[in-house]
């Protein structure tokens, strides 16, 4: 039986988009930090379905904007998997044009190297509710280079950040340089920190004696699906959209209602090539044992001064 009163007293609810959209993703930025600086401590987590080869999802993406509606969407570039790419074909065709205006339009089809991995949030004063959670972090080439430097060091011993027992935590510091997020001050802390399991309101690091099945089930149950961040083959909708944008850029298209409702997204880009003096990141007051995880305090950083990162005991406090 219908409840007619509800129609006249609907008490409409609006979802909190901040918590419901991409709730599985870690999306820090300088704008979200204190005084324009975002600081957190994380550790990388292996992808349980393929720990050896699948913990870093890599692809090339293009933020493809429809010049008619001025709205856009991310499109995975087929070059990610070695296939011919209409996006790259158009980029180079326009870039090599004798027409200056057409050369500028090439940027519409420019691509960006994108990576995604699972991380556990160890300390994040900007979002305390995320601490202890396993989330997906999409990052750019700067962060990948820092990971690669640990896996394939020019000097010193190899370190695998995804090692669930022996991985080192990553001190993330995001500043803004020339209007873009900058990650130059971020680096791995020189001390191991195992995966931590929330227990009685605390984060408890696992040990070599912790039950492996329990650890596996914890990671499996609490990890978002990292496969969603792999390269996606184009379906008919993507093919039509790319063809529409190509036609519009080359002046052969009129307004298409098929794309009038495409959601406009934030096109903030990471600064992947900035060269600035490394900031002095002092991480104070940390002690760690095998039974609990402390509050982590990352103090203010001093701009344009040089010093070592220090070890984990200088980063986390009252484990």
N, C-alpha and C positions, 0 to 999 in steps of 0.2 A: 504494500500500500504506500502510495506516494506521500511524502511529508510536505504538504503545501506551504507550511509556515517557513520552511527553510528558504524557499524562493524569495520571501519577503524579508528575511533576516539572515542573509547568507554568511555574514561574518567572514568575508573573504580573507584568505591568508596569502601572503606573498613570500615566496621562498627567499632565503638569504643567499644571494648569488655569490657572495664572497666565500661561503662555506660549501656551497653545493656545486660550483663550477670547478672542474679539475681538482677535486678534493684530494686526489691521490698524488698530485704533483707538488713538488717543492719549487716555488717560484720566487726566489729572493731577488731584490733589486735595490739599488742605492736609494731610490725614492721611498722604499718601505723601511729603511733603516733610521736609526737615531741620528739626527743632524746630518742626514745624507750619507751615512755609512752603515751598511748592513754587515753584521758580524754574527757568525755561528760556528759551531763545531759539529762536523758530520763524520761518518765513516761509510765507506763503500761496502755494498752487500752483493754477493754473487747471485746470479739468476739461477734459481734452484732447478729449472728445467734443463739448463745447459751451462753449468758453472765454468767450464773450460773455455768455450768459444762464444757464449751468448751474453756475457755480463755487460758488454758494451754494444748497444745498438747504434749502428752508424749509417747515415744516409745523407744525400744532398737534397735540400728543399728550396723551393722558390715561393716567396710571398708574391703571388700573382694578382695584380690589381686590374680590375676591369676599368679601362679609361672612360667608359661611358657612365657607369654608375658610381665610379670612384670607390668601389668596395672590392674587397679581395679575400683570398683564402690561401692557405698553404697547400702547395702541390708538391708531392714527392717527385724528384727528377729520376727518370729511368736510367740515367747514367750511374745511379747508385749501385745498380746490379749489372753494369756493363752493357746496357741496351741503348740503341739509338734514342736520342732525346729531341723532340720538337722544340723544347725550351732552349737547349743549347744551340740547336740549328738556327733558331731565330735570333738568339743573342749574337752569334758570330756574323750572321747575315747583316744585321743592323749595325753592328760594331764596325764592320769593314765597308760600310756604305760611304759613298762620296758626299752624301747629304748629311750635314752636321746635325740637323734636327732628328734624322733617323738614327744617328749614332747615339744621341741622348736617350732615345726610346729603347735602346738595347738594355738599359738598366731594369726595365720591366721584367726581363727574363733572366736576370742574374740569379745565381743560386748561392746557397750558403751551406757549409758543412755543419751537420747537426749530429749530436750524440745524445744517448740517453742511458742511464744506469739507475739501479736501485741504491738508495742510501738510507742509513738510519740517522735520524736527527738526535744528536747527543745534547746539544745546547743551542737554544734559539730564544733569546729574550724577546724578540719581536713576535714570536708565536709559541708561547710556552706549551700550548696544547699539542703541538707537533712533537715534542720531545719524547723519544722512545719509539716513535712511529717509523715504519719502513715506507718510503715514498719514492716516487720517480723524479729524478732530476734530469732535465734536458739542458745540456750545456754546449758550449762552442769549442772552437779549436784551442783556445788558450788553456782551458781546463784539461782538455785531452792531452795537450803537450806536457802538462804537469804530471798526469798519470803515466804517460809514456816514459817520461824521464825517470820515474820510479821503477817501471818494469824493465827498461833498457838503459840503465845509467851509463854515462860516459866514464864516470869514475865512481868507485865504491861498490857496495853490494846491492844486488837486486832486491827490490821490495815489491810485493804484490799487494796493492791496496785492497783487493777483494778477498784476501786471506781472512777467513772468518775468525781465526784465533790470533794471527800475528799481524794483521793489517794495522797501519797507523791511522790515527784520526787526521782529518783535514780541517785546518782552520780557514774558514771562508771569510774573506773581507772584500766587500764590494764598495767601491767609491764611484764617483761620476767624474769623468774626464771628457771635456769637450762635448758634453751632453749625452755621453754613452756610459753604460756600465763598464767598469774596469776591474779586472781581477788580479792585477799584478801583485798585490800584497798577500794573496792567498797562497798557502803552501801546506805541505804535510808536516805534522809535528813529529819530532824525533823520539817517539816512544810508542810502543804497541798498545792498542786498545781493542780487546775482543768484541764480538757482537754482544749486545746487552739485552737482557730479557726483563721487561717490566715485572716487578714483584713487590706487592704491598706498597705501591706508590713510589718505589725506587727502581733504578735501572741497575740490574745486577749483571756484571760481565760473566760470560761463560768461561770455563776452564777446559783443559784437555781431558778432564775426568767427567765433564758434563755429558749426560746421556745423548748420544748422537741422534737417535730417533726423535727425541724431544726437541732438539735444536732444529732438525730438518722440518718437523711439523710446524714449529713456530714460524720459521721463515716461509714455508709454503702457504700457511694460513694467512699470514699478515702482509705478504708481498703483493702489490698490484701486478697486473698482467703486463710484463715488459714487452711481450711480443706485439702489443698494440703499437709500439713505437718503432717497429721495423718498417722497411720500405713496403708501401702498399701499391699493388698493381692498379693501373687506371681502370675504372669502370666506365660505362657509357656517359655518366654524368660528368666525370672529370675530363674525358675526351671532348665532350661538347663544350665544356667551359674553356678549356685551353684553345680549342678552335675558334671559339667566340672572341677571346681576347686577341688572338693573332689577327683575326679579321678586323677587329676594331682598331688595333694598332696600325695596321696597314691601310686603314681608311675604307674598308669594304663592308663595314657593319653599321646597322642602325641600332637604336635602343632595343634591347632584348628584355622582354618581361620575364624570361626564364631566369634571369640573374638579378632582378630588381630587389629581391629580398635576401640576398647574400649578406650575412652578418659582417659588419665592419669590425675588424679586430685591431688591437693595439699592435703597432708595427715597430715597437721599440727594438732596436738592434744592439747586440753586444759589440763593444769596441774590441776587435780582435787583433789590432795591430799597433796599439799605442805604446810608445817608449817613454816611460817616465822613471824618475828615481824611485827605487823601492822604498816604501814607507816602513817605519820601525813599528812592528806589531809586538807589543808586550802583552803576554798572556800570563796573568799572575794567579798565584794561590791554588795550586792543584796538588792533591795527593791521591793515589790510587791503590786499591788493594783488590783482592779477589772475591770480595763479598758484596760490595755495593758500589754504586757510581755517584760521584759528588755533584754538587751544584758547580756549574762551570761559569767562570767569570772572565770575560774578555774586556779588559780596560780600554781606555781611549788610546788611539794610536797617534804617533807624532809624525806629521807630514814631512817628507823629504829628509828624514834622518836614517842612518844605516845601522843595523844591528842584526844579530842572529835571532831566529824565531824562538829558540829555547826549547826545552823539552816539555813533556806532558805535565810534569810536576809544576811547571810555571803557568799552566793553562787551566787546569781543573782544580776545584777546591772542595775539600771535605767529602771525598768519595765515600 
